[in-house]
């Protein structure tokens, strides 16, 4: 496990031995089946559901670990090139890759 990417980096940042590996986590979407007849099964469907139901979707606010991790997962699943998340970024690169994609849901 010593050189496994999920052990030596934390969201693209080298940990240099200063963290203990957590392994993997999974999020669960709880919903009221009397209200939500067809729950979203993908992150894209979840974001569409959130837009239709403004103010009814919640998650812990960053810097809470769970809230931050949830947002990282959304970013990872929606960015056009996930490998960009493992590279250094400039302001120009950030603007280029987030243009028209950022906003409140």
N, C-alpha and C positions, 0 to 999 in steps of 0.2 A: 503493500500500500504506500510505501514511502514516496514514490514519484507519481502517484495517481493525481490527475488534475484537480479532482474535487477535494483533495487533501492539501495540496500545496498552494492553492489559491482560494480566495474568498471573493467571489464575484469578480474575478479577473485581477485581483490584487494579491501579490505574493505575500504569504503569511510568515515566511522565514522561520517556521517552527514555533511561532508565538500563539498558535491556536490549537485546540484539540478538535479532531474531526467529529462532526456531528452526524455524518451520513446524509440521509435524505429526509425530507419532510413532505407532507402532502396536505393540501387544503381541502376542506369540506364545505360545500355550499348547503346551508340549511334553508328550507323554505316551507311555507304553509301550502300543502297540497290542495287545500280548499280554495286557495287564491291563485296559486301558480300551477296551471294544469300541465304545462310542458316546460320543465326547468331547463336552463341552458346547459349544454354538455361540453362546450368548448369555450375558450377565453373570448373568442370573437362573439359568440352568441351571448356570453355573459355581459360583455360591454354593450351590446345592442339592448339587452334586457335592462341594464342599468340606465341607459339613456331614456328608455321608455318609462322607467319608474324612478325618476329623479327624487332624491331625498329618502328613498326606501331601502337603499343598499348601504350597508355599513361595514367597516373594517377598522381595526385599530390604527390610529394615526401614527405615522413615523414621528419620532425615531423608535417607536415600539418595534421590537424585532419582527413580530408577526406581520404588522402593517407594512414595514419596509420590505420584507421578504415577499409579501403578496404583490407589491408594486414592481419589484424586480422580476417576478415571474411574468406579470403582464407585459412588461417591457421586453423580456426575452422572447415571449411568444408572438409579439406583434411587430418587432423591429424587422426591417427587410433583410438585414444581414447580422445575425447574432454574434458572428465573430468580431464585430466592431466593439462589443462590450468587453473584450479582453485586450483592447489596445488603448494607448494614450489618446486623449481627445483634445482638440483645439476648439476655440469658440466657433471658428468657421465650420469645422466638421460637425459640431453639435447642431448649429443652425441648419446645415445642409440635410442632416439625417432626421431632424425633428420637425422640419417645416411642414405646416398644415396637418401635423399628426398630434400635436399637443393641444390640450384643452381640458376643460372640466367635463366630467361625465355626469 
